[in-house]
Amino acid sequence: MAREAIVNALSEALSRAKAAGDLPEDVDLSIELQVPRDSRHGDMATSLPLVLANEVGGSARGIAEKLVAHLDIPKGIVAKSEVAGPGFINFTLAPEYLRGVVRRIVEEPEQYARTNAGGGKSILLEFVSANPTGPVAVVQGRAAALGDSLAKLFERTGWRVAREYYVNDATNSTQVQRFAETLEARYLQQFGREATVPEDGYQGDYVVEMAEELVRAEGDRYLHMSREERLSALYDYSLKKIVDGQQRDMRAFGVGFDQWVFESALYAADEVEAAIETLKEKGHTYEKEGALWLKATELGDDQDQVLIRSDGRPSYLAGDIAYHRNKFERGFDRLIDIFGPDHHGHVRRVKAGVQAVGYDPARFEIFIHQWVRLFQGSEMVRMSKRAGDIVPLSSLLEDVGTDAARFFFLMQSMESHLDFDLELAKKRANENPVYYVQYAHARISSILREAEERRIAVPSVASVNLDLLEHPDEFSLIRKLAELPGEVVEAAARCEPHRMTRYAREVAAAFHVFYTNCRVLSDDDAQLTATRLTLVQATQTVLRIVLDTIGISAPEKM
């Protein structure tokens, strides 16, 4: 792969420059390559000289010239390496290398853009984990798209991946109890009884619908129970009903989990108690005002945290520490959590807890995804679970479809707020990004069908003269196809699945330009037709890989 060859060559050039006295011996920097926005600046570039100049002083351009003098890139990969601007090194890929990319994609489509960067190590991703008091909402749908796509990226880069959904049904039991009280009121109202939803209860229509389902299934059975018995039964019923619905929502969204872990099971297995005892033994706790506290400030948090309240109830943090201890004890090499936008304050305390029970916090990463705002035209759709204005993910999928929802959720980095344009997501036009990308794939399928109808056989790549690929728009498309392995590696390493939607749009754009300016099926030139059909095949493979990585279908027709 060109990216690896250039990085290795730069690393060796750096070593030779040190040996020659051109750079200090103690310089040790990671080497990064970027794809320039302007193709006139080459196919890849590095700002390494600028970083070196900042570290050791001197002219960045002078350092760049010294590195280029020591560069030795294997023949046939780079046509030109040159110093540019204040201290960049730009690389232009050789035509023979680019043509070889087409061959490699067509010969081994299942292996293209697969690496072993993870080395077979195990990684556990926990994401979504919505409270068990309502359906999966739109903002949690974003977490589902992010987590699932990130898992696919890790799988492509050599990690053994497990996906997990955490149901906090123990320390969140107060809210589940409040939900049961709300359901009780709605149930009693079905029989004309006077009943009021608790002031801090749940006002959403989904609770009314659940009460109606309960009447159809059970009739008036709950009327004849004592209130204590009724609330206990409704607690169990509502918890199961909500979780069943969340599982159904995830399946409809194309997201699967290897495990659904219930917090209550950790308590039943005494794992929370064991984690607390470990914290005590390691000297990370103290008692104050009848409560047990974690010395979180000694571990990077801005304040100490309650583990056991003065009334004996464990805090949410106690269960979380036990849960992450459980994850590490299952043997995972690395943990990643994706938290919702209202969990910023929880990050440092969980990492402090992980460190306190004896695990390296560097093996544990937490990402916060930001809010989703839905727009219908210029009007924002407001969401509030308690007020009853919640927009369930299932409603969004009914409105715009799974493909559009997933693509739009992934168009921005998870750290950015996302404005979701419902009208745009439903348009069958090129301005709709998911339509634009899928249409490129469908157009390729149409070309291949037309070739079959005209009895033009798609040749084996071994029989094709790839030297006929020389049009600027052919090379622009191939350059974009050549970027996929590097994009996958970077997206996984940086935990940035949104890079794949941007890349998909760029491939689609390059293909549409190629298709407009380079006739594929020609009756006059059978060799060129065969060669361009091979390039079309390679493009289809790349689009399928990208669409699969972000969990979107690759339609044959549109």
N, C-alpha and C positions, 0 to 999 in steps of 0.2 A: 504494500500500500504506500502511495506516494507520501502521505503525511508521516508515517513511521520512518520512511527512508530519510526524509528531510530533517526530522527531529533528531534522528540518530547521527546524521551528518553534521548538524549544528553542534550536537554534544561533543562529537569527536573534534570538530574545529575549535571548540572552546578549550578542550584539553590540550590541543596542539598550540593554541595561542598562549596558554599558561606556560607550557614547556619552553616556548620560544621567548618568554619574558614579555610578551605583549600585554598580558593581563596578570593581576596578582593571583597567587596560588590558592588563596582562601576563598575565591569567588565560587559560589555553588548555587545556581539558580535553576528553577524549572523552566523548560522551554515550551512556549506556546505558539501555535500558528493560528492565524485568522484568514478568512476568505475576504479579500478586499471588496468593498462595495462597487468600486469602479474596476471593471475588467482590464482597463489599461494599466493597472498597477499589478498585473500578474494574476495567477490563480491562487497563490497562497503568499502570506507575508508574515514576518515576525518583527516585533518591536524589541527583541532581546537587546540590541545595542543601546537603546534608550534606557532600559532598565539597568544595564551594566554601567552606563555613564552616571546614573543616579547613585549607584553603589560605590563606584571606585573613582568617579570624577573623570574629567577629560571630555573630549569631543565624541558624541554618540556616532556621528558620521565616520569619524576616524576609527572607532572601534568596529563599526560595520564593515569598513574596508579591510581591516585586519582579519575579521572572521571570514569574509568572502575569500580572501587570499588563502586561507587554510581549509576551505570547503572541499570535500571530495564526495560528491553524490554519485551513486552508481549510474553508469551510462544508460541512457534510454528513458530516464524518469523526468529529468528537468532539462529543458532546452536553454534556459537562461536564468542566472542568479545575478541580481544587481542591487546596488545601494540606491536608495531613493529617499527624498525628503530630508528631514533632519536626522535620520538614523534608522530607517527601516531597511530590511532586506526583502526584496520581492522575488518570487519564484514563478517562472512560467513553465508549465508542464509541456513535455515533448509530445508532438503529435502521435508518435508511435506508442507512447504510454497511454494516451487517451483512447486510441483505437483498441488497445489491449484491454481497457476497462470494459468496452462493449463485449469483447470476446469472453471475458471472465464472468460477466453477469449472465450471459446466455448459456454458457457452459455449466455454471454451477449456481443457478438461481436461488437455491435454498441456503447456500452458504454465504452469499453476498451480504456484506454488512453484519457478519457475525464474527465476534472476537472472543478471546478468552481472558479479557482484562480482569474479570472477577476471579479467575483461577479456580472455579468450582467451589468457592466459599459460599456459605449460606447467609441469607439475608431475610429478615422478617419485616414486612411492611404492614403496619396497622393504619387503617384509614376509614373514613366515614364515621363509624361509631356514634351514630345519632342517639340522643336520649330516648329511652323506651317509653315516650309519652306522646308520640305522634308519628305520622308518616315521614318518610325521608323528604326533606325540603329541597328546594332548588340549590341553595348554597351548599348543602351536603352532596348534591349531585356533582357539583364542581370537584369536591374532594374525591368522589368516586372516579371521575374521569382522570384526575391527576394521579391518584394512587395506582389505578389499573394500568395506565399508560407507562408510568414509571416502572412498574413491575415488568412489563413487556420489554422495556429498554434494558433492564438488568438481565433478563433472560437472554437477550441477544448478545450481551457482553460477558457471558460466562459465569453468571451467578446462579446459585440454586435459590429460587425465590419461593417464599410462602406469603400468602395474603391472609390477613386476620381482621375480624370485626369484633370490637369489644362492647359488650352490653353492660353498662354500669347500673345494674339493678339492685345494688345493695346500698351504697352510700347515697345513691339517688332515690332511695326508697320513699323519702318524704314526698317527692314529686309524683312518683308512681301512685302513692297513697292518695294524693290530691287528685290525680287523674281518676282513680277508682271512685272517689267521692263525686266527681263531676259526672262520671258515667252513671252512678247511682241516681243522681238527680234526673238525668235525662231518661233513664229507664222508668222511674216512677212517673214522670210526666207522660209517658206513653199510655199509662192507665188512668190518666186524669187526676193523679195525686198531686197535691201541692208540694213542690220541692224546688229549692233554689240552688243554683250552681254556686259553689263557694266563690267568695270574692276574688281569691287568687287561683281560681280553677281555670279550666280550659274551655274557651268559648267557640272553638272551631266547629264547623259543620260536620267534620269527620266524627266527632263524639256523638252527635245526634244520629248519624248513620250507623254507628256501632251499636247504639242503644236499640235502634230499629231492628238490626240483625239479631241482636240478643233476644228480642221479643219473638221474632220469627222462629228462632232455634229453641228457645227454652220456655216460651210462654210466660206465665205469671209465677213460675217456680220461686223466684227470688223475693216475691212479695211476702211469702210465708216464712221467711227467715227472720231471726233477730237482726238488728242492724249490724252488730259485730260480725255475725256469720256472713251476712250479705256483703259487707265491705271486704271481708277476707276472700270470699269467692270471686268478687268482682276484681280485686287486686290481681289474683292469679289469671283470671280470664283476660283482663285488659293487657297485662304484660305479654301473654302468649299471642294475643291478637295483634298487638302492635309489632312485636318482633316478627311474626309471620308475614305481616304486611311489608316490613322493611326488607325481609328476605325476597319477597316477591318483586318489590321495586328494583332491587339490585339485579335480579335475574333478567327483568325486562330491560334493564340498562346494559346488559351484556357484561356484568361484573360478577365474578365468582370469588368466593372466599374459601380457603382451605379449612378455616375454623371460625366458628362463632363462639367466643369465650364469654361466659357469664361471670360477672364479678361475684355473684352469690356462690358460685362453685368454689372460688378461691377461699371464701369464708368457711364453707362447708368442709373443705380439706385442711382447715387451720393454717393456710398459707399466709394470711394476713397476720395472724398471731405470731407465726414463725418469723416473719420479716421484722415485726416490732421487737421481738426478742433479740434478733441479730443486731438491730440498731442500738439497743440497750447495751449489749455485750461489747460493742465497738465504741461505746462512750459517746454516741452521737445524740443522746436524748437528755432531757432534764424535766423535772416536774415544776409546775408553777400554777398557783391558784386552782389546784385540783385537776389540771390537765397535763397531758404528756406532750412535750414539744420536741421537734427536730431542730438541732443546732444548724440550721440551714445557712446562716450567715458565715459559718466557718467553711462552707462548701460552695460559696459563690452567689448565694441568694442575697437579696437586700434586707430580708428580715427572717427571723425564725418562724417555723410553721407548726401549727397544731397537728398532732397525730391522733391523739385520743382526747375528745372533749371532756369537760368537767362532769358531764352527765354519763360518761362511759361510752358514748357513741364514737366510732372511728370516723375520722375525716375522709374526704374524697382522696386526699393525698396518701393516706395509709393504704387504701386499696390499690392505688396506682403504683406505689412502690412495690407492693407484693406482686402485682401483675408483671412489672418489668423484671423483677427478680426471677419470676417464673419463666419469662422469655429467655433470659440468659441461661437459666438452668436447663432449658431444653436444647442447649448447644448451639444457638445461632451465633455466627461470627459478628454480625452487625444488625442493629435495629434502626428502623426509621418509623417515626410517627408523623402523620399529617393531621394537624389540629385545625379546628375552625377559628374564625377571626376573633372570637370572644375568649380565646384561651391564652392570650399573650402572657398573662401573669403566671400561668401554670408551668411555663417552660423551665425556668431556672429551678423551681422547687422540685420538679420531677427529676431533672438531671442531678440535683443535689442528693435526692433520695437514692438514685441509682449508684452514685459514688459512695454514699454512706453504707450501703449493704455490700460493698466490696467489688463493684464492677467498674471498668474503665469507661468514663463518660464519653471518651473519644469514639467509642464503638456505638454510640447512641446519638442519633440526630433527630431533631424535631423541626418540622417545617410548618409555618402558619400560612394557610391560604386566606385570601381576603374575600370580602363580600361580593355577592352578585346582585346587580340591580337590573331588573327587567323593565324594558321600555316597550310600550305599545304606541308606536308613533313617537310623539314627543312627550307622552305622559308616562311617568314612572309608575309601575305596579308596586304597591306597598305590601310589605310582608310582616306579619307578627303572629307567632303561634298562639300566644295567649289571647290576642284580640280577635282571633278567628280569621285573620287575613292571610294565613299561610298559603303559599303556592306550592303544592306538593310536586315533587319531581315527576310523578306519574301524569299530572296535568300538563306539564311542559312537554313530556314525550308525546302525549296525544296531540298537542298543538303543532309542534315543529318536527317531531320524529327523533329517534335515537341518534342518527348520524349527525344531524345539525346540532343537537344539544351537546354531544361530545366534542365536536369540532370547535364550537363557540366557547365552550368551557376551557379549551386548551389554547385559545388564541393569545392569551396574555400570560405573563409569568405569574406564578401563584402568589407572589408578593404584591401584585397589582390588583386594584379593584377592577371588576369586570362589568361593563355595561353590555347587556344582552339585548340585541335588537330583534324582537320577535318577528316583526314584519320582514326584515332582511333575511332571517333564518328560513322563512317559508318561500322566498322568491326562487323561481326557476330561471335564474339569469346569472350572467357571469359576475355580477357585483356581489352575489352570495358566494363567499369563499369556499364553502363545502361543495356547492353545486359546481363551481369552477374546477375544482380538483377532480371530483368524480366524473365530470363531463370529459376531462382529458382521458381518463381511463376508458370511458365508454366509447370515445372517438377511436381510440386505438383498437378496441374490440371490433368496431365497425370496419376499420381498415382491414383487419385480418379476415373478417367475414367476406368482405368484398373481394379480397385476394382469392379466397377459396371459391367464391362464385365464378370468378374469372379464370379459375383453374391455374392460378399462379401459386406454385408451391412455395411455402416458406422454407428456405434452404437450411441445411445444417450450417452452423457458424464456421465449421472447418472448411467449407467449400466457398465461403464468401471472401471477396477481395475487399478487406476493410480499408485498404489504401484509397479507395474511391471516396471515402468520407473526407472531404476537404472544404466543404462550404462553411463559411463562418457561423451560420446558424446551426449546422450540425455539430461543430466544435463547441458552441455555447451550450447546447443540450448535453453533450457528453461530459463537459466540465461539471455541469450540475449533477449528473448521475455519479460522477466520480467522488463527489462530496459526501455521499450517503454514509460510508463507513465512519468517516470522521465525525459527522453530525450525530450519529448514534452514540459513539464513544463519548463525545462532549455532553450530549443531553443526559446520558446516564451518570457520568462523572460529576456533573454540576447539578444533578437532580432538576433538570429543566425540560420537562416533556413538551412545553410550548414551542420549543425549537422545531419540533417535527411538523407542526401545522404551518409554520413559516416556510420551512423547506418544501413541504408538499405544494404550496402555492407557487414557489419559485420553479419547481420542476414542471408544474402544469403550464406556467407562463412560457418557459423555454420550449416546451413541446408545441404549444399553440403557434409560436413564432416559426419554429421549424416547419410545422405542417403547412403554414401559410406560404412559406417561401421555398420549400423543397418538395417537389412533387414526389410522392412515394411510389404510387403504382403507375408505371409507364409502359406503353406498348412498344416504345422505341429503344429502350435500353434495359434489357433483362438483367444485366449485371448490376447496374445501379439500383434497380428495383429490389433485387435480392439483398443488396447491402443495406439499403434504407429500411427494408422490412426487418432486418436484424436489429437495427438501431431502435425501431419501433418496439420490437419484442423486449429489448433491454429496458426501455422506458416503462413499459407496462409492468415489468418485474419490480422496478424500483417503486413505482406508485403503489403496487400491491403491498410491498414491504412496509412502506410508510403508513398507508391506510390501516394495515393490520396492527401496527404499533400503536396507533391512536384509537384503535377499536372501532373503525368505520368500514362499512362495506365498500367493495370495489365493483360497481355495477357494470354489466356487459352492455346494457342498453339504458337510455334515458329519454 
